[in-house]
Amino acid sequence: MAARPEGVQAEAPLSRYRVLGTRSLEEARDAVTRIYLDHDLTVPGNELDMTLNSTADRMFTVGYLSYRSCAKLVMPPTEDCYHVNLTIAGRTDADRTDGRRATTRARTSGVVLLPDQVNTVRWSPDAEQLILKIGRRTLETHLGEHLNRPVDEVLDFDFGIDFTTPAGSTLLSSVEFLARELERPGGLADMPIAREQLEAFVMTQLLHAGRHQFADDLAAPDDPVRQSRLGPVIEYMEAHADEPLTPQELAKVGCMSVRTLHATFQQVLGESPMNHLRRIRLDHVRAELLRSDPALTRVTDIALRWGFFHQSRFAQQYRERFGELPRETLRAVSA
């Protein structure tokens, strides 16, 4: 995080989704309990200046939290959720029931709070965190889709997550990108398809960044299946190209894991499944432009209908595929 000029207070992440700013210990405890989990909160002299911003969607809750005090949180087992604390300023010291301890430092490390452990976290006054709350069923199902087998046990993450590794760095970057895009007018908050895909990517990165009992299986190379297995997947893409398809859904159609889906597309078609889906959608856009009345049609409306929300990026992708801009295709209809 870049240093702030002296006397300038940078706006906290996710400020668009303000939950609470307070100096009251009770209000701070109640807000974090409501958004994240039950806990006991203590601070020296009951003095704090807490900020909590948060937003939730289908896959998980993402939020920003700071106390501006030497806060201590003791959290009983949640039973049904994982909490991922990504420290972006200051430091925290944490321990849990099984005796493991971890120290997090700004943009260097974080911790995963398990649903079956009592967790205690002590904050430095300058500590700031981005925090994910992910349901057990959501994360374990997501892992099962990658492994192509059910996962119905708690993922025994090592306490700490190292952001200096490639996977850890990507995890932190993807969560920060998610937070920035949710703030931006016209960003992910207005794009449910893109938000769902990015949230799925964040969970995938968490599974790769953290060490747990399935980490080796997840990292193992996956052999592609025969090309014929792609037939039903591609047919499904064609039939549902105007819907918010995900790799997980496509893998289920092909009766394979997400890893096998990606490996097979790369081996057979030389591209990812989502790139192939984008090409299908671009073909549909072109077909619709060619049969539309230029006087009554807006390119933007057709692009949005087929899942293209960034118009400049869409225009570039369209030109790369067809050698002309979409508005030129539309004009050619009346030429």
NUKENU-92946 format. One record per residue: residue in one letter; x, y, z of N, C-alpha, C, CB in turn. Coordinates in steps of 0.05 Angstrom, whole numbers, padded with zeros to 5 digits, always signed. Glycine has a CB too. Example, Ala and Ser with C-alpha at 12.3 -4.5 7.8 and 13.67 -1.06 7.14 Angstrom:
NUKENU-92946
A+00264-00114+00156+00246-00090+00156+00264-00066+00156+00226-00089+00181S+00257-00045+00142+00273-00021+00143+00258+00001+00157+00282-00012+00114
***
This chain:
NUKENU-92946
M+00017-00024+00000+00000+00000+00000+00018+00025+00000-00019+00000+00024A+00013+00044-00018+00029+00068-00020+00026+00085+00006+00021+00084-00044A+00048+00098+00013+00048+00115+00037+00029+00139+00032+00076+00125+00043R+00015+00147+00053-00002+00170+00051+00013+00195+00056-00026+00167+00071P+00008+00216+00041+00020+00242+00048+00013+00250+00076+00012+00264+00027E+00031+00263+00090+00026+00271+00117+00001+00289+00118+00050+00286+00129G-00017+00282+00137-00041+00298+00141-00064+00291+00123-00035+00327+00137V-00060+00272+00104-00081+00264+00086-00091+00236+00093-00070+00264+00056Q-00117+00234+00097-00129+00209+00105-00141+00196+00080-00151+00213+00126A-00130+00173+00072-00140+00159+00048-00167+00147+00055-00120+00138+00039E-00184+00146+00035-00210+00133+00039-00207+00103+00042-00230+00140+00016A-00221+00092+00061-00218+00063+00066-00231+00048+00043-00232+00056+00092P-00221+00023+00038-00233+00006+00017-00262+00001+00023-00218-00021+00015L-00278-00002+00002-00306-00009+00003-00323+00012+00018-00309-00036+00017S-00314+00038+00017-00328+00059+00031-00357+00062+00020-00313+00085+00028R-00361+00054-00004-00388+00054-00015-00408+00037+00001-00388+00045-00045Y-00396+00017+00015-00413-00002+00030-00408+00001+00060-00406-00031+00022R-00410+00026+00069-00406+00033+00097-00427+00019+00115-00408+00063+00101V-00417+00005+00135-00434-00008+00155-00435+00009+00180-00425-00036+00162L-00411+00017+00190-00409+00032+00215-00382+00045+00218-00415+00013+00239G-00383+00069+00229-00359+00082+00240-00366+00091+00268-00350+00106+00222T-00351+00082+00288-00360+00087+00315-00336+00087+00334-00380+00066+00324R-00340+00101+00357-00321+00100+00379-00333+00084+00403-00314+00128+00388S-00356+00072+00398-00369+00056+00419-00361+00027+00417-00400+00059+00417L-00351+00016+00439-00343-00012+00440-00367-00030+00434-00331-00019+00467E-00390-00024+00446-00413-00041+00442-00423-00041+00413-00436-00033+00461E-00424-00017+00402-00433-00015+00374-00413-00030+00355-00435+00015+00365A-00387-00028+00361-00368-00042+00344-00371-00072+00346-00339-00034+00353R-00374-00082+00371-00378-00111+00375-00403-00120+00361-00379-00117+00405D-00425-00105+00364-00451-00114+00352-00449-00114+00321-00473-00095+00361A-00435-00095+00309-00434-00094+00280-00418-00117+00269-00422-00067+00271V-00394-00122+00281-00378-00144+00271-00392-00171+00276-00350-00144+00285T-00406-00174+00298-00421-00198+00303-00443-00202+00281-00434-00197+00331R-00456-00180+00274-00478-00182+00254-00467-00189+00226-00493-00155+00253I-00445-00177+00219-00434-00182+00192-00417-00207+00190-00418-00157+00183Y-00401-00212+00211-00382-00234+00209-00387-00257+00228-00354-00223+00213L-00382-00252+00254-00385-00275+00273-00386-00264+00301-00361-00294+00270D-00397-00281+00318-00399-00275+00347-00371-00274+00358-00416-00297+00362H-00366-00256+00377-00339-00253+00388-00340-00236+00413-00320-00240+00368D-00318-00237+00428-00314-00219+00451-00293-00199+00443-00306-00235+00477L-00299-00173+00446-00281-00152+00438-00272-00136+00463-00294-00133+00418T-00246-00133+00466-00235-00116+00488-00214-00097+00476-00224-00133+00511V-00214-00072+00486-00194-00053+00478-00185-00037+00503-00204-00033+00456P-00160-00028+00505-00151-00013+00528-00168+00012+00532-00121-00006+00525G-00178+00015+00556-00194+00038+00563-00220+00041+00548-00177+00062+00559N-00228+00020+00534-00252+00021+00517-00251+00042+00496-00277+00025+00534E-00226+00049+00487-00223+00071+00468-00216+00059+00440-00201+00091+00477L-00232+00065+00421-00227+00056+00393-00239+00076+00373-00238+00028+00389D-00232+00073+00349-00244+00088+00327-00247+00069+00303-00225+00113+00318M-00269+00054+00305-00273+00031+00288-00287+00039+00262-00289+00010+00302T-00278+00026+00240-00291+00029+00214-00297+00001+00203-00273+00045+00194L-00321-00003+00194-00329-00029+00182-00345-00023+00156-00346-00046+00202N-00334-00032+00134-00348-00031+00108-00351-00060+00098-00332-00014+00087S-00374-00066+00086-00378-00094+00079-00401-00096+00058-00385-00111+00103T-00398-00117+00040-00419-00124+00022-00418-00154+00017-00415-00109-00006A-00442-00165+00013-00444-00194+00009-00458-00200-00017-00459-00207+00033D-00451-00223-00029-00465-00233-00052-00469-00263-00048-00449-00227-00079R-00475-00277-00070-00482-00305-00068-00459-00322-00056-00490-00316-00095M-00434-00316-00063-00412-00333-00056-00399-00327-00029-00391-00332-00077F-00395-00301-00023-00383-00294+00002-00387-00264+00009-00353-00301+00002T-00380-00258+00034-00379-00230+00043-00351-00220+00042-00390-00228+00072V-00347-00195+00032-00321-00183+00032-00324-00156+00046-00310-00179+00003G-00304-00150+00064-00306-00125+00079-00279-00114+00087-00323-00129+00103Y-00280-00090+00098-00256-00077+00108-00261-00070+00138-00250-00050+00092L-00241-00074+00154-00244-00069+00183-00218-00057+00195-00250-00095+00198S-00221-00037+00211-00199-00026+00227-00210-00017+00254-00185-00002+00212Y-00194-00017+00275-00202-00009+00302-00188+00016+00312-00198-00032+00321R-00164+00022+00301-00147+00043+00311-00143+00041+00341-00161+00071+00305S-00139+00016+00350-00134+00011+00378-00121-00017+00380-00161+00012+00395C-00110-00023+00404-00099-00050+00409-00122-00069+00415-00077-00049+00432A-00138-00075+00395-00162-00091+00399-00154-00121+00402-00181-00087+00376K-00170-00135+00419-00167-00164+00422-00195-00176+00417-00156-00172+00450L-00195-00195+00397-00220-00209+00391-00217-00238+00397-00228-00205+00361V-00236-00249+00413-00237-00278+00418-00262-00289+00405-00236-00284+00449M-00259-00308+00387-00281-00317+00370-00286-00347+00373-00276-00310+00341P-00309-00355+00383-00315-00383+00385-00319-00396+00357-00340-00388+00402P-00319-00422+00355-00324-00435+00329-00349-00425+00316-00324-00466+00332T-00348-00419+00290-00372-00411+00275-00388-00434+00265-00364-00393+00252E-00375-00457+00263-00387-00482+00253-00392-00482+00223-00413-00487+00267D-00401-00460+00212-00410-00460+00183-00396-00441+00165-00439-00454+00182C-00374-00427+00174-00361-00408+00157-00330-00408+00161-00371-00380+00163Y-00316-00402+00140-00287-00396+00141-00285-00365+00140-00271-00409+00118H-00265-00355+00155-00259-00326+00154-00230-00323+00146-00265-00312+00181V-00226-00306+00125-00199-00302+00115-00191-00273+00120-00197-00309+00084N-00172-00269+00137-00164-00242+00145-00139-00234+00129-00158-00240+00176L-00141-00215+00112-00119-00206+00095-00109-00179+00106-00127-00203+00065T-00086-00179+00119-00076-00155+00132-00063-00137+00111-00056-00161+00154I-00073-00112+00108-00063-00093+00088-00048-00070+00101-00086-00083+00071A-00050-00068+00128-00034-00048+00142-00030-00058+00171-00048-00019+00142G-00008-00049+00184-00003-00057+00211+00003-00087+00214-00027-00050+00228R-00005-00098+00237+00000-00127+00242-00020-00138+00261+00029-00131+00253T-00023-00164+00262-00040-00177+00282-00024-00202+00291-00068-00185+00270D-00031-00211+00315-00020-00235+00327-00044-00253+00333-00002-00230+00352A-00043-00278+00324-00066-00296+00327-00058-00323+00338-00080-00299+00300D-00077-00336+00352-00073-00364+00360-00100-00377+00360-00060-00365+00388R-00100-00404+00360-00125-00418+00359-00123-00443+00377-00132-00426+00330T-00146-00457+00379-00148-00479+00398-00127-00500+00396-00175-00492+00395D-00119-00507+00372-00099-00529+00368-00071-00521+00374-00101-00539+00340G-00067-00496+00384-00041-00487+00393-00025-00472+00371-00025-00510+00402R-00035-00472+00347-00021-00458+00326-00022-00428+00330-00032-00466+00298R+00000-00414+00322+00002-00385+00324+00010-00374+00297+00021-00377+00347A+00003-00349+00293+00011-00336+00268+00012-00306+00272-00009-00343+00245T+00030-00293+00259+00032-00264+00259+00028-00254+00231+00059-00254+00271T+00010-00235+00227+00005-00224+00201+00018-00196+00199-00025-00223+00194R+00029-00190+00176+00040-00163+00172+00030-00152+00145+00071-00164+00171A+00030-00126+00143+00018-00112+00121+00027-00122+00094+00024-00082+00123R+00008-00132+00078+00013-00141+00051+00033-00164+00049+00021-00118+00034T+00038-00177+00071+00058-00199+00072+00044-00225+00080+00080-00193+00091S+00024-00224+00097+00012-00249+00107-00016-00243+00118+00030-00262+00129G-00031-00265+00121-00058-00264+00132-00063-00290+00147-00079-00260+00111V-00087-00294+00156-00095-00319+00170-00122-00329+00161-00095-00315+00201V-00126-00355+00164-00152-00367+00158-00163-00377+00185-00150-00390+00137L-00186-00367+00193-00200-00376+00217-00219-00399+00210-00215-00352+00231L-00214-00422+00222-00229-00446+00215-00255-00446+00230-00213-00471+00222P-00275-00460+00219-00302-00461+00232-00303-00479+00257-00322-00471+00212D-00283-00495+00262-00284-00513+00285-00263-00506+00306-00280-00541+00276Q-00252-00481+00306-00231-00473+00325-00240-00447+00339-00204-00469+00311V-00231-00445+00365-00232-00419+00378-00208-00403+00369-00233-00422+00410N-00213-00379+00359-00191-00362+00348-00189-00336+00365-00196-00355+00319T-00164-00328+00370-00159-00303+00384-00140-00286+00367-00147-00308+00412V-00148-00261+00362-00132-00244+00345-00128-00217+00359-00145-00240+00317R-00103-00209+00361-00096-00183+00374-00086-00164+00352-00074-00187+00396W-00098-00141+00351-00092-00121+00330-00073-00099+00340-00118-00108+00320S-00055-00091+00323-00040-00066+00329-00058-00042+00322-00013-00065+00312P-00053-00019+00334-00070+00004+00329-00073+00012+00300-00061+00028+00345D-00052+00007+00284-00052+00014+00256-00061-00008+00238-00025+00024+00248A-00070-00030+00249-00078-00054+00232-00103-00048+00216-00082-00078+00250E-00103-00057+00191-00126-00056+00174-00128-00082+00159-00125-00032+00154Q-00152-00092+00155-00155-00118+00142-00178-00117+00122-00161-00140+00162L-00174-00132+00100-00196-00140+00083-00204-00168+00092-00188-00140+00052I-00229-00173+00097-00238-00198+00109-00259-00212+00092-00248-00194+00138L-00255-00237+00086-00274-00253+00071-00289-00272+00091-00261-00269+00049K-00314-00274+00088-00330-00294+00102-00342-00312+00081-00353-00280+00120I-00333-00338+00082-00342-00357+00061-00355-00381+00075-00317-00366+00044G-00379-00387+00067-00393-00409+00079-00379-00436+00074-00421-00411+00067R-00380-00453+00094-00367-00480+00091-00376-00494+00066-00373-00497+00116R-00402-00495+00062-00412-00510+00040-00403-00498+00013-00443-00511+00041T-00402-00471+00012-00394-00457-00012-00365-00464-00019-00397-00427-00009L-00347-00462+00000-00318-00467-00006-00313-00496-00010-00301-00457+00017E-00325-00514+00006-00319-00542+00003-00331-00553-00023-00330-00558+00027T-00355-00543-00031-00366-00551-00057-00349-00541-00080-00395-00540-00060H-00338-00517-00077-00320-00506-00098-00296-00523-00101-00312-00476-00091L-00284-00532-00079-00261-00550-00080-00269-00576-00093-00249-00554-00052G-00292-00587-00085-00300-00613-00096-00304-00611-00126-00326-00621-00083E-00313-00588-00136-00316-00585-00165-00289-00585-00179-00331-00559-00171H-00269-00576-00166-00242-00576-00178-00230-00605-00177-00223-00557-00164L-00236-00619-00156-00225-00646-00153-00243-00668-00165-00221-00653-00123N-00267-00660-00173-00287-00679-00184-00294-00701-00165-00276-00691-00210R-00296-00694-00140-00306-00713-00119-00316-00696-00096-00283-00733-00110P-00334-00708-00080-00346-00692-00058-00325-00686-00036-00370-00707-00045V-00328-00663-00025-00311-00655-00001-00331-00648+00021-00291-00631-00008D-00331-00663+00042-00350-00658+00064-00337-00658+00091-00372-00680+00063E-00312-00648+00092-00298-00644+00117-00285-00617+00118-00276-00666+00121V-00280-00607+00142-00268-00581+00146-00241-00580+00132-00266-00573+00176L-00236-00559+00117-00209-00556+00104-00190-00546+00126-00211-00536+00080D-00171-00563+00133-00153-00557+00155-00130-00539+00145-00142-00583+00168F-00137-00514+00140-00116-00495+00131-00095-00491+00152-00129-00468+00123D-00070-00489+00143-00050-00478+00161-00059-00451+00169-00022-00476+00147F-00052-00442+00193-00063-00417+00204-00057-00394+00186-00053-00412+00232G-00031-00391+00178-00023-00368+00163-00024-00372+00133+00005-00360+00171I-00027-00350+00118-00025-00349+00089-00002-00330+00082-00052-00341+00076D+00016-00339+00065+00039-00323+00057+00032-00308+00031+00064-00341+00053F+00032-00282+00032+00026-00266+00008+00051-00262-00010+00015-00239+00016T+00074-00272-00001+00098-00268-00018+00101-00290-00038+00123-00266+00000T+00085-00312-00036+00086-00333-00056+00069-00324-00080+00075-00360-00044P+00074-00336-00104+00057-00328-00127+00027-00331-00122+00065-00345-00151A+00019-00354-00110-00010-00358-00105-00020-00339-00084-00015-00387-00097G-00005-00334-00063-00013-00315-00043-00015-00287-00053+00006-00317-00019S+00005-00279-00069+00004-00252-00081-00020-00248-00099+00030-00247-00096T-00027-00268-00114-00050-00267-00132-00076-00265-00116-00051-00291-00151L-00077-00280-00093-00101-00279-00076-00105-00251-00066-00098-00299-00052L-00084-00239-00055-00087-00212-00044-00095-00192-00066-00061-00203-00031S-00081-00194-00089-00087-00176-00112-00115-00179-00122-00067-00181-00135S-00125-00204-00123-00152-00208-00133-00173-00197-00114-00157-00238-00138V-00169-00200-00088-00188-00189-00069-00188-00158-00070-00182-00199-00040E-00164-00146-00072-00162-00117-00074-00175-00108-00100-00133-00108-00073F-00171-00122-00122-00184-00115-00147-00215-00117-00144-00175-00133-00170L-00224-00138-00131-00253-00141-00126-00264-00117-00111-00259-00167-00111A-00249-00109-00090-00258-00086-00073-00259-00060-00090-00240-00083-00049R-00238-00056-00106-00237-00031-00122-00260-00031-00143-00210-00029-00137E-00265-00054-00156-00285-00055-00177-00313-00052-00165-00283-00081-00192L-00317-00062-00141-00344-00058-00128-00349-00029-00121-00345-00075-00103E-00327-00014-00117-00330+00015-00111-00336+00031-00137-00305+00025-00098R-00326+00022-00159-00326+00038-00184-00354+00039-00196-00306+00027-00204P-00364+00063-00202-00390+00064-00216-00388+00050-00243-00398+00094-00221G-00408+00033-00248-00407+00016-00272-00389-00008-00270-00398+00033-00295G-00378-00013-00246-00360-00036-00242-00375-00061-00236-00340-00030-00220L-00362-00079-00220-00373-00105-00215-00400-00105-00200-00354-00121-00199A-00405-00083-00185-00431-00082-00171-00454-00083-00190-00432-00056-00154D-00450-00074-00215-00471-00074-00235-00468-00097-00255-00471-00047-00249M-00450-00116-00250-00444-00137-00269-00445-00164-00254-00416-00133-00282P-00469-00175-00249-00470-00200-00233-00455-00223-00246-00499-00208-00230I-00454-00225-00272-00439-00247-00284-00409-00245-00278-00444-00248-00315A-00398-00221-00283-00370-00217-00278-00363-00219-00248-00361-00189-00288R-00381-00209-00231-00375-00211-00202-00374-00240-00193-00396-00196-00186E-00393-00256-00203-00393-00284-00195-00368-00299-00204-00418-00298-00207Q-00359-00292-00228-00335-00305-00239-00310-00297-00223-00331-00298-00268L-00309-00271-00215-00286-00262-00199-00286-00274-00171-00285-00232-00198E-00310-00276-00159-00311-00288-00133-00303-00317-00134-00340-00285-00122A-00311-00331-00155-00302-00359-00158-00271-00360-00161-00315-00372-00182F-00260-00341-00175-00231-00341-00179-00217-00336-00152-00223-00319-00199V-00228-00318-00136-00217-00312-00109-00217-00338-00092-00233-00290-00095M-00239-00353-00093-00240-00378-00077-00219-00398-00087-00268-00390-00078T-00216-00399-00114-00196-00417-00125-00168-00410-00116-00197-00417-00156Q-00162-00384-00116-00136-00374-00107-00131-00380-00077-00133-00344-00112L-00152-00377-00061-00150-00384-00033-00142-00414-00029-00176-00378-00018L-00155-00431-00045-00149-00459-00043-00121-00466-00051-00169-00475-00059H-00110-00450-00070-00083-00455-00079-00062-00441-00061-00079-00445-00108A-00070-00419-00049-00051-00404-00032-00047-00416-00005-00060-00375-00029G-00068-00428+00006-00067-00440+00033-00060-00469+00032-00093-00436+00047R-00045-00478+00052-00039-00506+00055-00061-00520+00071-00011-00511+00069H-00071-00543+00060-00092-00558+00073-00089-00587+00064-00120-00546+00067Q-00106-00605+00074-00103-00633+00068-00109-00641+00039-00122-00649+00086F-00121-00622+00023-00126-00628-00005-00107-00613-00023-00155-00621-00012A-00088-00599-00012-00070-00581-00028-00054-00597-00049-00051-00565-00010D-00044-00620-00042-00028-00635-00060-00045-00646-00083-00013-00658-00046D-00069-00656-00077-00087-00665-00097-00095-00643-00116-00112-00678-00085L-00099-00619-00105-00107-00596-00122-00084-00588-00140-00115-00573-00104A-00059-00590-00131-00036-00582-00147-00027-00603-00167-00014-00575-00129A-00037-00628-00164-00028-00649-00182-00038-00644-00210-00038-00676-00172P-00021-00651-00231-00030-00647-00258-00054-00665-00265-00007-00653-00278D-00071-00656-00281-00096-00670-00288-00095-00677-00318-00121-00654-00281D-00098-00702-00325-00097-00711-00353-00123-00702-00367-00093-00741-00355P-00121-00691-00391-00145-00684-00406-00160-00709-00414-00137-00668-00432V-00186-00707-00417-00203-00729-00426-00205-00727-00456-00231-00728-00413R-00217-00747-00468-00219-00748-00497-00236-00724-00508-00232-00774-00506Q-00230-00717-00533-00244-00693-00545-00274-00697-00545-00234-00689-00573S-00283-00722-00548-00312-00726-00549-00326-00716-00524-00318-00755-00554R-00312-00715-00502-00324-00705-00477-00331-00675-00479-00306-00711-00453L-00318-00661-00497-00323-00632-00499-00349-00627-00515-00300-00619-00513G-00359-00646-00530-00383-00642-00546-00406-00631-00530-00391-00667-00559P-00414-00645-00508-00437-00635-00493-00432-00608-00481-00444-00655-00471V-00407-00602-00473-00401-00576-00461-00404-00554-00481-00372-00577-00449I-00393-00558-00505-00395-00537-00526-00424-00533-00534-00377-00545-00550E-00439-00555-00537-00467-00553-00544-00482-00537-00522-00480-00581-00547Y-00475-00542-00497-00488-00527-00475-00481-00498-00476-00480-00539-00448M-00456-00492-00482-00447-00464-00485-00464-00450-00507-00418-00462-00492E-00467-00463-00530-00482-00452-00552-00511-00446-00544-00481-00470-00576A-00523-00465-00529-00551-00462-00522-00556-00442-00500-00562-00489-00514H-00536-00437-00483-00540-00420-00460-00520-00397-00459-00537-00436-00434A-00511-00388-00483-00490-00368-00484-00499-00341-00472-00481-00364-00513D-00525-00336-00471-00535-00311-00460-00540-00313-00430-00561-00303-00474E-00531-00334-00417-00534-00338-00388-00507-00336-00374-00548-00365-00382P-00507-00330-00348-00482-00327-00333-00468-00354-00327-00487-00312-00307L-00457-00366-00347-00444-00392-00344-00417-00390-00329-00439-00405-00372T-00411-00410-00313-00386-00411-00298-00371-00436-00305-00391-00409-00268P-00345-00437-00301-00330-00462-00305-00341-00485-00289-00300-00458-00298Q-00351-00480-00265-00362-00501-00248-00386-00514-00261-00369-00490-00220E-00404-00497-00272-00428-00507-00286-00420-00523-00310-00447-00484-00293L-00401-00513-00326-00393-00527-00350-00380-00554-00344-00374-00509-00367A-00364-00555-00322-00352-00580-00314-00373-00601-00307-00333-00575-00290K-00394-00592-00294-00416-00611-00287-00429-00622-00312-00437-00597-00269V-00433-00605-00332-00444-00614-00357-00427-00635-00370-00448-00590-00377G-00401-00632-00369-00382-00651-00381-00375-00674-00363-00358-00638-00389C-00387-00675-00338-00381-00696-00319-00350-00698-00314-00392-00724-00329M-00338-00676-00309-00309-00675-00303-00304-00653-00283-00294-00669-00330S-00279-00652-00273-00272-00631-00254-00266-00606-00269-00247-00640-00238V-00264-00584-00255-00258-00558-00268-00229-00559-00280-00260-00535-00248R-00211-00572-00265-00184-00575-00276-00183-00590-00302-00166-00588-00255T-00198-00612-00303-00199-00628-00327-00212-00612-00350-00215-00654-00323L-00233-00597-00343-00245-00579-00364-00224-00561-00376-00268-00563-00351H-00209-00547-00359-00189-00528-00369-00168-00543-00385-00176-00512-00346A-00158-00566-00375-00137-00580-00388-00146-00590-00415-00128-00604-00371T-00171-00599-00417-00181-00610-00442-00185-00588-00463-00207-00624-00438F-00196-00565-00455-00199-00543-00474-00172-00534-00484-00214-00520-00460Q-00152-00532-00466-00125-00523-00475-00113-00543-00494-00107-00520-00451Q-00116-00569-00489-00104-00589-00506-00118-00592-00533-00104-00617-00492V-00144-00591-00532-00160-00596-00557-00163-00570-00573-00187-00607-00550L-00170-00548-00560-00177-00523-00574-00156-00501-00570-00203-00513-00565G-00137-00506-00553-00116-00486-00549-00125-00461-00535-00104-00479-00575E-00146-00462-00519-00156-00438-00505-00172-00447-00481-00174-00421-00523S-00177-00429-00463-00193-00435-00439-00222-00437-00446-00188-00414-00417P-00238-00451-00429-00267-00452-00435-00280-00425-00436-00281-00470-00414M-00272-00406-00419-00285-00380-00419-00277-00364-00443-00277-00365-00393N-00253-00368-00454-00246-00355-00479-00263-00366-00502-00216-00359-00485H-00267-00392-00501-00284-00404-00522-00313-00394-00520-00284-00435-00520L-00322-00391-00495-00349-00380-00492-00351-00351-00502-00357-00381-00462R-00330-00336-00497-00330-00308-00507-00332-00308-00538-00305-00293-00498R-00318-00326-00551-00319-00327-00580-00347-00334-00590-00298-00347-00591I-00360-00353-00576-00388-00360-00583-00406-00336-00580-00398-00383-00565R-00402-00321-00558-00419-00297-00553-00414-00276-00574-00414-00286-00525L-00388-00272-00582-00382-00253-00603-00396-00261-00629-00352-00251-00607D-00396-00286-00635-00409-00296-00660-00439-00289-00659-00405-00326-00664H-00451-00293-00635-00480-00287-00633-00485-00257-00636-00490-00296-00605V-00467-00240-00624-00470-00211-00628-00469-00204-00657-00447-00197-00612R-00449-00215-00671-00446-00208-00700-00471-00217-00716-00421-00222-00712A-00481-00241-00710-00505-00251-00724-00528-00232-00719-00511-00279-00716E-00531-00222-00695-00554-00205-00688-00550-00178-00701-00557-00202-00658L-00526-00168-00702-00520-00142-00715-00527-00143-00745-00491-00134-00711L-00520-00165-00757-00524-00168-00786-00554-00170-00793-00510-00193-00796R-00571-00177-00775-00600-00179-00782-00616-00156-00769-00611-00206-00773S-00602-00136-00758-00616-00115-00744-00618-00090-00762-00601-00107-00718D-00638-00073-00755-00642-00048-00769-00624-00027-00756-00672-00039-00768P-00605-00015-00770-00587+00004-00757-00601+00028-00745-00567+00014-00778A-00624+00035-00756-00639+00058-00746-00652+00053-00719-00660+00067-00766L-00657+00028-00714-00671+00020-00689-00654+00005-00669-00695+00003-00696T-00629+00002-00675-00612-00016-00658-00588-00001-00647-00602-00040-00675R-00582-00006-00621-00558+00004-00609-00539-00020-00604-00564+00018-00582V-00514-00017-00611-00494-00038-00607-00492-00045-00577-00466-00029-00618T-00493-00024-00561-00491-00029-00532-00512-00048-00522-00493-00003-00516D-00537-00045-00531-00559-00063-00522-00553-00092-00529-00585-00054-00534I-00544-00096-00553-00538-00124-00562-00514-00135-00546-00532-00125-00592A-00494-00119-00542-00470-00128-00527-00478-00136-00498-00449-00106-00526L-00494-00119-00485-00502-00125-00458-00519-00151-00457-00519-00102-00446R-00535-00155-00477-00552-00179-00478-00535-00205-00478-00571-00179-00502W-00512-00203-00490-00494-00226-00492-00471-00226-00472-00483-00228-00520G-00474-00210-00451-00455-00211-00429-00430-00195-00431-00447-00239-00425F-00430-00175-00449-00406-00157-00452-00413-00130-00439-00399-00153-00482F-00400-00125-00416-00407-00102-00400-00387-00079-00403-00409-00110-00371H-00362-00085-00410-00342-00064-00415-00342-00059-00445-00314-00073-00405Q-00354-00036-00453-00358-00031-00481-00332-00028-00497-00375-00007-00485S-00313-00014-00485-00287-00010-00500-00273-00037-00504-00269+00010-00486R-00273-00053-00483-00260-00080-00485-00275-00097-00505-00259-00093-00457F-00302-00096-00504-00318-00111-00523-00311-00103-00552-00348-00107-00517A-00310-00077-00557-00304-00068-00584-00277-00078-00594-00305-00037-00585Q-00257-00078-00575-00231-00088-00583-00231-00118-00589-00211-00082-00560Q-00245-00133-00572-00247-00162-00577-00262-00168-00602-00261-00176-00553Y-00283-00153-00608-00298-00156-00632-00281-00151-00657-00323-00138-00633R-00265-00129-00656-00248-00123-00679-00226-00143-00683-00236-00095-00675E-00215-00154-00661-00195-00175-00663-00206-00200-00676-00183-00181-00635R-00231-00205-00671-00243-00230-00683-00253-00226-00711-00266-00239-00665F-00264-00202-00717-00278-00199-00743-00265-00178-00761-00306-00192-00739G-00245-00164-00751-00230-00144-00767-00245-00118-00771-00225-00156-00793E-00265-00114-00756-00280-00088-00758-00294-00083-00731-00300-00088-00781L-00301-00058-00727-00316-00052-00702-00345-00060-00705-00314-00021-00697P-00359-00065-00683-00387-00074-00684-00405-00053-00698-00397-00080-00656R-00399-00027-00693-00416-00007-00706-00413-00008-00737-00409+00021-00696E-00389-00016-00746-00385-00018-00775-00400-00042-00786-00355-00022-00781T-00403-00063-00771-00419-00086-00780-00448-00077-00782-00417-00110-00759L-00458-00062-00763-00486-00053-00763-00491-00034-00786-00493-00039-00736R-00472-00016-00791-00476+00003-00814-00476-00012-00841-00454+00024-00814A-00461-00034-00842-00459-00048-00868-00485-00061-00876-00437-00070-00866V-00504-00064-00856-00529-00076-00862-00545-00059-00882-00546-00081-00836S-00543-00033-00879-00559-00015-00897-00543-00005-00921-00569+00008-00881A-00518-00013-00922-00501-00004-00944-00509-00016-00971-00471-00010-00939
***
